[in-house]
Amino acid sequence: SVETLGSTTVICSDKTGTLTKGEMTVRKIYLNDDIIEVTGVGYEPKGEFYRNGVYLNPKDEADLSLLLRIGVLCNNARLEKTGDGWRILGDPTEGALIVAAAKMGIVEEVEKSHPRVDEVPFSSERKRMTTIHLTPDGEKHAYVKGAPEVVLDRCTRFLQGGRAKKLSEVEKEKILKANVEMAREALRVLGMAYKDLPKGLDNPTEESMERDLVFVGLVGMIDPPREEAIEAARLCEKAGIKAVMITGDHEMTATAIAKEMGILKEEGL
């Protein structure tokens, strides 16, 4: 073993859960052409919301409340208290959305008041997920989350100040630009949208659920690097060993994480 290690020049490692903690955390929300910062780390439902450094109470922000509600309902993960902390049952990305809403304290309330009646599951081909829910008023709403470009392509309006406005090419470009900027910060980004379904539509098709949507916002989350992994990468460099990170993440996300860990010194290397 010592002989093998002594002749090693390159070490390859998986990223998620090995170089990183494997606990996705919502850091930023793009809403109403502005960025909202979310504090807190990991799965503990403890954190606050800030816009330009000013504290926000999400319950006083209708658009933010709606975005967090979509994150709770268009979701199959569960947050569970354990003896020594918190854990997510399900997908870590969906878990991050649940935790963000739990920081507002609305998870149980929303799940009870908006029961799910239908679902079009996520797939790698569709790159989106849609769920249908009954509202307290007896109406049906579709809630959608997925790859920002895919979700945006199915939207004809966007939410601004509680009103659904026509989605122009200018607004689309703003949203796509925000998506790129968030990805460059190593954030995994999801687009969130909704639709009020017509009354009397008892068996909506996938197409009818997911067209003419109202775009709500973007959610950016991160799986932060482990401190011990950053130190290990530093020691590898000191020993003349090249560390390589292997991941299926978006190129910009992977690049940002690699730079934070010291694995990537320059673009393209």
N, C-alpha and C positions, 0 to 999 in steps of 0.2 A: 504493500500500500504506500509506504513511504517512497519507494523507488518510482512508482507510478506518478505520485503527486509531484515528486521532484522533477519529472520530465514534462509536466503539464504546462502548456503555454496558453491554452484557451479553456475557459469554463463557461458553459452555456446553462442558463437557468430559466425556468418558466417564471412569468411575472406574477400573475394573480395568486395570492395566497402564499407565495414563496418569497418573492422580493417585496411584495406588498402585504398589507394586513388582511386582505380579503374581506374588508368591511367597508362597503360603499357609503359615502356620506355626502348629502346635498350641501354644496357650498354656495352656489349662486343661482338666482332665478332671474330670467329676463322677462320683464312684464311692463307693458305700457311704455315701451321705448326707454326703459331704465333697468338698472341692475340692483337686485336686492341681495344682500349678503346674509348668509345663514351661519350661525355659530354652532359649536358643538362638534364632537368627534365620535365616530363609531355608532353603535346601536343604542346607546343610552338616550332616551327621549328628553334631552336637556339642551336647550339652546335658544337663541333669540334671533330676530329678524331686524336688519338695518338697511336703510336707504340713505346713501351719502353720509354715513356715520350717525344717522338719527334713528333711534329705536322705533320700530313699528309694532303695533298690536295687530296681528293678522285678522282678528275678529272685526276690526274697524276698517279693513281693506277688502271690499267685496270681490275685486278681481283676484287678489291673492288667495282669498278663502276658496274661491271656485277652483283655482289651479290646484290647491292642496287637496280639495275634495276629489278632483279627477284622479289625483295620485293615489288616494285611498281606495276608490271604487274600481278603477281600471287596474286591478291588482289581485294577485293570488297569494301573496306572501303574508305572513303573520309575525307580529312582534311579541315575544314571550319573555317574562321575567324569570330569571334563574336564581339559584342560590347565591351566586357571586357576581351577577350582572344581568345582561340582556342578550338575547339571541334572536336570530331571524329564522323562521321556518319557511324556506322557499328561496327564490332568486335574490341575491344580494342587491341587485339594481332596484327591484321592486321593494325590497326591504328598506332601502334608503328613502324612498318616497313615503313609506309608512312612518318611518321615524321623523321625517320632516313635519308631517301632519300631526304626529303625536306631540311635537314640541308646541303645537298650538292647542292640543288637548281636544281634538275633534274626531278621532278615529272611531270610537265606539258609537258616538252620536250619529255620525254620517252613515255608518254601516247599517244601523237600525232604521234610520229614516229614509234610506234609499236602497231598498232590497234589489238584488240583481235578478233579472228575469231572462237574460240571454247573454251570449258571449260569442265573439269571433276571436279565437285564440291567436297569440303571436306565433309567427313562423319566420324562418330566415328568409323565405321568399317574399312574404308580405311586409316584413319589417315594421309591423304595427299590431296593436291589440285593441279591440273594441268591446265594451260591455254596455248592456242596456239596463236601465234602472227605473223603477217607479219613484216618483217624487212624492213628498207629503201631500201635494195637491192632486195626486192621481194621474199626473202626466208621465210620459216616458221620455227619458233623455238618453242619448248615446254619448259615451265618454271614450275618448281615443288617446292613446299614447304610442309613440314610436319614433323612428328615425326622423329628425326634423324636416329633411327634404321631402320625405314620403308623406308625412302628415300635412305639411304646408301645401303640397301639390293637390290635396283634396279639399282645401279650404277656399271659400269664396269671400269670407268676411273675417274680421279680426276684432277682438274685444279691446275696447279702450274706454276707461272710465265707466264701466258698467253697461256700455252700449256696443252692439255689434255693428261695425262699419264695413263698407266695401273694402276688400283687400286689393289694393293697387299694386302695380309692379314696383313702385317706390317702396311701399311697405314690405313687400316680399324681400327686396334687396336688403333692407334694414335688418330683418329677422335673420336672413342667411349670413349676413356679416357678423351679427352677434353670435351666431352659432359657431362660425370659424374662430372668432376671438376666444370664445369659451373653450373650444377644443385645443387651442394653442396653450391654454393654461392647464393642460392635462385633465380636463374635465370630460367625462362622458355625458353627452347631451341628449335629452329627450324632448320632443315636441309634444305639447298637450293641446287638445281641442275637444269641442263638444257639439252637440246638435239636439235641438228640440224636435222630437219625432211627431209627425202629424197625428192627431187624434183619429182613432179608428184603424190605425195601422197595427193589426194584431200580430202579423208574421212578417216583419221586415226582412228583406234580403240583405246580404252582405253589402251589395252595391248601394242600396237605399240608406243603409246605416252610415256609410262612410263617404258620402258625397255632400257637397255644399256645407262643409263643416265651418265652425267658427274657431279660428285660431286663438288660443289663450296666452301661451307663453312657452318659454324654454326652461328646462331644469338641468343644471350642471352639477354633476357629482364626481367624486374622486375616491379612489382606493389608495390611500397614502402609503408611501414606502415605509418599510420597517427600519427603525433606527439601526438595528443590528445588521441589516442588509446593506445599508449605506456604508457602515464601517467595514463590512466584509469586502465590498467593492473597492474601498480605499486601500485595504491591505493587499488585495490582488494586484492593484496597480503598482503598489510599492514593491511587490515581489516580481514584477515583470510579467504577470499573467493577465491576459486580456479577458475581461468579463463581457459576456454577450447575453442580452435579454431577449427572450423569445415570447412573442405575444400575438394575438389576433386582433388587438385593439387598432383603432384608427391611427394612421401614421403620425399625426400631430400629437395625439394623446401619448403614444409610445415615446415619441421624441422628448416631450416635456418631462415625463417620468424618468427617462434615461439621463437627461441632463441634471435633474434634481438629485439623482443618485451618484452622479459623477462618472457614469458609464460612458456617456456621450459628451465629448468635449467640443466637437464642431458638427455642423450640419452635414449629414451624409456619411459620417464616420461611425 
